[in-house]
Amino acid sequence: MNAAESAKPPTWALVVAFGVIYTSWGTTYVFIKQGVREEQLPPLLFGGARIVLAGILVLAWQLTRSAPLRLTAADFMRFLGVSVLLFVAGNGFIGYGQKQVDSSVAAVLAATTPLWIGLFATLWPRGERLTPRGWLGLFVGLLGVAVLIGPQWFEVRQPIAMSGALCVIGSALSWAIGSLILRHMKVDLPHLSAAGYQMSIGGFAMLLAGILAGELNDLPPRVTAGAVYVFLYLLIVGSLAGYLAFNWLLGHVSAAKVGTYAYVNPLVAVLIGWLVGEEVTWGLWAGMGVILFGVFLVRGGERPTPLARKAPHETAAAHQLSASARATEPGRIGEC
């Protein structure tokens, strides 16, 4: 237990912090859907603008704290590659997917990210190897995906569009690869500064990708109050408030307790989706239950290799950096 953990913050503060990450990240999916579907905002430009602004605000906060901010050219290139995976592909796919997929379905499919991390880590040099429990969890989780989207594969009139569902799964795959790269990346920066740079670089890359994709032509003729509200909510609540609460919790409770957001957020997203009129079917509940059970098995079924145990840079700080980046858009994001 570190010094921060021994400080024993009051119970009410812990409850508030957990409430923030559960509610803020659990509600982001419905707001992304509102932005890209109802307000007709181009996904890459919409996501890039808020992510780059969030990154700049995090770096400004670090500047006021006199935290180290020097970024070498080598670190910039590392962040550029990771940011393309996490933000251009990860958040871009989730945005395009939610043009066709309801927020509750998107949240459940995005919850498969730990399954892909477990699979890719097994193939990664010096990566963690899945135990029999982990392989069982991977199989169970993929079975949950089949339960969720399988019945709609040949039913084009069903509310789940397969192309949108595949986009969300592509987002989870991109986040998994990017998270693994971060886990094995050595950067001499505080994780807050590193996350700020990742968001800033990733946001700029999303804006550039959106321009090259012709999204400027897709901008709505006027900006509505609803579009402004959605943008500010995702920026302030989804990115900044959720991220700061997540970061504070990591310094006061175990990572396992903080990681419970991976199980709670899909439940919150499904509930919010139901409240705003989305169809919540038995297949959605069954698929979510099976997927989350698979995630539970995988998260407890990884075995570090001897080389992984000796790697000096694969520390708790590196893992926290990966989790912090996910926290910027858990949709996470741990999404992340």
C-alpha positions in Angstrom: 0.0 0.0 0.0 1.4 3.4 -0.9 1.3 6.7 1.0 -1.7 7.9 -0.9 -3.6 4.7 0.0 -2.6 5.0 3.7 -4.2 8.5 3.8 -7.6 6.8 4.0 -9.9 9.3 2.3 -13.4 9.7 3.8 -16.0 7.1 2.7 -18.2 9.8 1.1 -15.3 10.9 -1.2 -14.8 7.4 -2.4 -18.5 7.0 -3.0 -18.7 10.2 -5.0 -15.6 9.3 -7.1 -16.9 5.8 -7.9 -20.3 7.4 -8.7 -18.6 9.8 -11.1 -16.8 7.1 -13.1 -19.8 4.8 -13.1 -22.3 7.4 -14.3 -20.1 9.6 -16.5 -18.6 6.7 -18.5 -21.9 4.7 -18.5 -23.7 7.6 -20.1 -21.2 8.6 -22.8 -22.5 6.1 -25.3 -26.0 7.6 -25.4 -24.5 11.1 -25.9 -22.2 9.9 -28.7 -25.2 8.4 -30.4 -27.1 11.6 -30.0 -24.2 13.6 -31.5 -23.6 11.4 -34.5 -27.1 10.3 -35.2 -29.6 12.9 -34.1 -27.4 16.0 -34.4 -25.7 14.6 -37.6 -22.2 15.5 -36.4 -19.4 13.9 -38.4 -17.8 11.3 -36.1 -14.1 12.0 -36.6 -14.5 15.8 -36.4 -16.9 15.5 -33.5 -14.6 13.2 -31.6 -11.4 14.9 -32.5 -12.4 18.4 -31.5 -13.4 17.3 -28.0 -10.5 14.9 -27.5 -7.9 17.5 -28.5 -9.5 20.1 -26.2 -9.5 17.6 -23.3 -5.8 16.9 -23.9 -4.9 20.6 -24.0 -6.8 21.1 -20.7 -5.0 18.2 -19.0 -1.6 19.6 -20.2 -2.6 23.0 -18.9 -3.5 21.5 -15.5 -0.1 19.8 -15.5 1.6 23.1 -16.3 0.0 24.8 -13.3 1.4 21.9 -11.1 4.9 22.4 -12.6 4.8 18.7 -13.7 7.4 17.6 -16.3 6.1 18.2 -19.9 9.2 17.8 -22.0 8.4 15.5 -25.0 11.2 14.1 -27.0 10.9 13.4 -30.7 11.1 9.6 -30.1 8.3 9.9 -27.5 6.2 11.9 -30.0 6.5 9.2 -32.6 5.5 6.5 -30.1 2.5 8.5 -29.0 1.6 9.2 -32.6 1.3 5.5 -33.4 -0.6 4.7 -30.2 -2.9 7.6 -30.7 -3.9 6.5 -34.1 -5.0 3.1 -32.7 -6.7 4.5 -29.6 -8.4 7.6 -31.0 -8.5 7.6 -34.9 -9.4 3.9 -35.1 -10.8 3.3 -31.6 -13.0 6.4 -31.2 -13.6 6.8 -34.9 -15.0 3.3 -35.2 -17.2 3.8 -32.2 -18.6 7.0 -33.7 -19.3 5.5 -37.0 -20.8 2.4 -35.4 -23.2 4.4 -33.3 -24.7 5.9 -36.4 -26.4 2.5 -36.8 -26.1 0.7 -33.4 -28.0 1.7 -30.3 -25.9 3.0 -27.4 -26.7 0.0 -25.1 -25.5 -2.5 -27.8 -22.4 -0.4 -28.4 -21.5 -0.4 -24.7 -21.9 -4.1 -24.4 -19.8 -4.8 -27.5 -17.1 -2.3 -26.4 -16.9 -4.3 -23.1 -15.2 -7.1 -25.0 -11.9 -5.0 -25.1 -10.4 -7.0 -22.2 -11.1 -10.2 -24.1 -9.0 -9.0 -27.0 -6.3 -7.7 -24.7 -6.0 -11.2 -23.2 -5.8 -12.8 -26.6 -3.2 -10.4 -28.1 -1.1 -10.4 -24.9 -0.7 -14.2 -25.4 0.7 -13.5 -28.8 2.8 -10.5 -27.6 6.6 -11.0 -27.0 7.1 -11.2 -23.2 3.3 -10.8 -22.9 1.1 -12.4 -20.3 -0.1 -15.9 -21.2 -3.7 -17.0 -20.7 -4.3 -19.8 -18.3 -7.0 -22.4 -19.0 -9.4 -20.1 -17.0 -8.4 -17.2 -19.3 -9.0 -19.3 -22.5 -12.3 -20.4 -21.1 -13.2 -16.7 -20.5 -12.2 -15.8 -24.1 -14.4 -18.5 -25.5 -17.3 -17.5 -23.2 -16.9 -13.8 -24.1 -17.0 -14.6 -27.8 -20.0 -16.7 -27.3 -21.7 -13.7 -25.7 -20.9 -11.7 -28.8 -22.6 -14.4 -30.9 -25.6 -14.3 -28.6 -25.9 -10.6 -28.9 -25.5 -10.1 -32.7 -25.9 -13.6 -34.1 -29.7 -13.5 -34.5 -29.4 -10.3 -36.5 -26.7 -11.6 -39.0 -29.3 -12.6 -41.6 -32.1 -10.3 -40.4 -31.5 -7.0 -42.1 -34.7 -5.5 -40.7 -33.5 -6.0 -37.1 -32.5 -2.8 -35.2 -28.9 -3.9 -35.0 -27.0 -3.1 -38.3 -24.2 -5.6 -38.7 -21.9 -3.0 -40.2 -22.3 -0.8 -37.1 -21.8 -3.7 -34.8 -18.6 -4.7 -36.6 -17.4 -1.1 -36.3 -17.8 -1.2 -32.5 -15.9 -4.5 -32.4 -13.2 -3.0 -34.5 -13.0 -0.2 -32.0 -12.5 -2.7 -29.2 -9.8 -4.5 -31.2 -8.0 -1.1 -31.8 -8.2 -0.2 -28.1 -6.8 -3.6 -27.2 -3.7 -3.3 -29.4 -3.1 0.3 -28.4 -3.4 -0.6 -24.7 -0.9 -3.4 -25.1 1.6 -1.1 -26.8 1.2 1.4 -23.9 1.7 -1.4 -21.4 5.1 -2.1 -22.9 6.1 1.5 -23.7 8.7 3.2 -21.7 8.1 7.0 -21.4 9.8 9.3 -18.9 6.7 11.4 -18.2 4.1 11.4 -15.5 1.1 9.4 -16.6 -1.1 12.5 -16.6 1.3 14.4 -18.9 1.6 11.4 -21.1 -2.2 11.0 -21.3 -2.6 14.7 -22.1 -0.2 14.3 -25.0 -1.9 11.2 -26.2 -5.3 13.0 -26.3 -3.8 16.1 -28.0 -2.0 14.1 -30.7 -4.9 11.7 -31.1 -7.4 14.5 -31.3 -5.4 16.3 -34.0 -5.0 13.1 -35.9 -8.8 12.5 -35.8 -9.4 16.0 -37.1 -6.9 15.5 -39.9 -8.5 12.1 -40.7 -11.9 13.7 -40.7 -10.8 16.4 -43.1 -9.2 13.9 -45.5 -12.4 11.8 -45.3 -14.4 14.8 -46.5 -16.3 15.3 -43.2 -16.2 19.0 -43.6 -18.9 18.6 -46.2 -21.0 16.7 -43.7 -21.1 19.4 -41.1 -24.7 20.5 -40.3 -25.7 23.9 -41.7 -26.1 25.3 -38.1 -24.9 24.3 -34.7 -27.9 23.6 -32.4 -28.1 23.9 -28.7 -28.4 20.1 -28.5 -25.1 19.7 -30.3 -23.4 22.1 -28.0 -24.8 20.3 -24.9 -23.7 16.9 -26.2 -20.2 18.2 -26.9 -19.8 19.9 -23.5 -21.2 16.9 -21.7 -18.8 14.5 -23.3 -15.9 16.9 -22.7 -16.6 17.9 -19.1 -18.3 14.8 -17.7 -17.1 12.0 -19.9 -13.5 13.0 -20.4 -12.4 15.4 -17.7 -14.6 14.6 -14.6 -14.5 10.8 -15.2 -10.8 10.9 -15.9 -9.9 12.9 -12.8 -12.0 10.7 -10.6 -10.4 7.6 -12.1 -6.9 9.0 -11.5 -7.7 10.0 -7.9 -9.2 6.6 -7.2 -6.0 4.8 -8.4 -4.1 6.6 -5.7 -6.4 5.6 -2.9 -7.9 2.1 -3.6 -6.7 -1.0 -5.4 -6.7 -1.2 -9.2 -9.0 -4.2 -8.9 -11.6 -2.1 -7.2 -11.2 0.8 -9.7 -11.5 -1.8 -12.5 -15.1 -2.6 -11.5 -16.2 0.2 -13.9 -15.7 -2.4 -16.7 -18.7 -4.3 -15.3 -20.8 -1.4 -14.1 -20.6 0.8 -17.2 -22.4 -1.5 -19.6 -25.2 -1.9 -17.0 -25.5 1.8 -16.7 -25.5 2.2 -20.5 -28.2 -0.3 -21.0 -30.4 1.3 -18.3 -29.9 4.8 -19.8 -30.6 3.4 -23.3 -33.9 1.9 -22.0 -34.8 5.2 -20.4 -34.4 7.1 -23.6 -36.5 4.6 -25.6 -34.0 2.1 -27.0 -35.2 -1.5 -27.4 -33.7 -3.7 -24.7 -34.2 -7.4 -25.6 -33.6 -10.6 -23.9 -30.7 -11.2 -26.3 -29.1 -8.0 -25.1 -29.3 -8.9 -21.5 -28.1 -12.5 -22.2 -25.2 -11.3 -24.4 -24.1 -8.8 -21.8 -24.2 -11.3 -19.0 -22.2 -13.8 -20.9 -19.7 -11.2 -22.2 -19.1 -9.8 -18.7 -18.6 -13.3 -17.2 -16.1 -14.0 -19.9 -14.3 -10.7 -19.1 -14.2 -11.7 -15.4 -12.6 -15.0 -16.3 -10.0 -13.4 -18.6 -9.0 -10.7 -16.1 -8.2 -13.4 -13.5 -6.7 -15.8 -16.0 -3.5 -14.1 -17.2 -0.1 -15.5 -16.2 3.0 -13.3 -16.6 5.9 -14.9 -18.4 9.3 -14.9 -16.6 10.6 -12.3 -19.0 7.5 -10.1 -18.4 8.2 -10.3 -14.6 11.7 -9.0 -15.1 10.9 -6.2 -17.6 11.8 -3.0 -15.7 9.4 -0.7 -17.5 6.3 -2.9 -17.2 5.4 -1.5 -13.8 2.2 -0.4 -12.1 2.9 3.1 -13.4 2.9 1.8 -17.0 -0.3 -0.1 -16.5 -1.8 3.1 -15.0 -0.8 5.0 -18.1 -2.6 2.5 -20.3 -5.7 2.7 -18.1 -5.6 6.5 -18.0 -5.6 6.7 -21.8 -8.6 4.3 -22.0 -10.4 6.5 -19.5 -10.5 9.4 -21.9 -13.3 7.8 -24.0 -14.6 4.6 -22.4 -16.9 4.1 -25.0 -13.2 3.6 -22.5 -12.1 3.1 -21.9 -11.2 1.6 -19.7 -12.0 3.5 -22.7 -11.7 3.2 -22.2 
